[in-house]
Amino acid sequence: MPNNRAGAKFASNIRYDAVELRATQVTHETSKEEASEYRRVADDLGLEISCINMTEIKDYKSDLEVFKGYVNLAQTLRCEYLKTWNVNLHS
């Protein structure tokens, strides 16, 4: 939202209750400071952060640290849902 404040403001203006953050906006490496700024912008606009779309989890064992980074991000953002996908789920 610091990068997309206009989008968040638009969502607020059309009376959305929440926004979803995509992997193009935040990653498992997003700093706590940047995440706190996202949260502040959302709070200022009366928005919740409903979900974070994570990057693809390709290997559950090796990507565990990536997942933990997203969990920490979600906690900072007060976001209850993480969404991921796996193209090899049924392989």
C-alpha positions in Angstrom: 0.0 0.0 0.0 2.8 2.5 0.4 3.4 1.7 -3.3 -0.3 1.4 -3.9 -1.8 4.0 -1.7 -4.0 5.2 -4.5 -5.5 1.7 -4.9 -6.1 1.4 -1.2 -7.8 4.9 -1.2 -9.9 3.9 -4.2 -11.0 0.7 -2.3 -11.9 2.8 0.7 -13.8 5.3 -1.4 -16.0 2.7 -3.0 -16.7 1.3 0.5 -14.6 -1.9 0.4 -14.0 -3.2 3.9 -10.7 -4.9 3.1 -8.0 -5.4 0.5 -6.0 -8.4 -0.5 -2.2 -8.1 -0.9 -0.6 -10.0 -3.8 2.8 -11.5 -4.0 3.7 -8.5 -6.3 3.1 -6.2 -3.3 4.6 -8.1 -0.4 6.9 -11.1 0.0 8.2 -13.3 2.8 11.1 -10.8 2.9 9.0 -7.7 3.4 10.5 -5.9 6.4 8.5 -5.4 9.6 8.8 -1.7 9.1 7.3 -1.8 5.6 4.5 -4.2 6.8 3.8 -1.8 9.7 3.5 1.0 7.1 1.0 -1.1 5.1 -1.0 -1.6 8.3 -0.9 2.1 9.1 -2.2 3.1 5.7 -5.0 0.5 5.9 -5.9 1.7 9.4 -6.0 5.3 8.2 -8.4 4.3 5.4 -10.5 2.1 7.6 -9.5 -1.0 5.7 -8.7 -4.5 6.9 -6.1 -6.7 5.1 -8.2 -9.8 4.4 -5.6 -12.0 2.7 -2.0 -12.3 1.5 -1.5 -14.1 -1.8 1.8 -15.9 -1.3 4.3 -17.1 -3.9 4.0 -20.6 -5.0 5.1 -23.2 -2.5 7.1 -25.7 -4.6 8.5 -27.9 -2.0 7.0 -28.1 1.4 10.3 -28.9 3.2 12.6 -26.4 1.5 10.0 -23.6 1.4 9.2 -23.8 5.2 11.2 -20.7 5.9 9.3 -18.8 3.1 6.1 -19.9 4.7 7.3 -18.8 8.2 8.2 -15.4 6.7 4.6 -15.0 5.4 3.2 -16.0 8.8 5.3 -13.3 10.5 4.1 -10.8 7.8 0.5 -11.8 8.4 0.9 -11.3 12.1 2.3 -7.8 11.6 -0.5 -6.9 9.2 -3.2 -8.5 11.5 -4.2 -10.6 8.5 -5.8 -14.0 9.2 -5.6 -15.6 5.8 -2.7 -16.7 3.5 -3.4 -18.1 0.1 -0.9 -20.1 -1.9 -1.0 -22.5 -4.8 1.0 -25.4 -6.0 1.1 -26.4 -9.7 2.5 -29.8 -8.8 -0.1 -30.7 -6.2 -1.3 -33.8 -8.0 2.0 -34.9 -9.6 
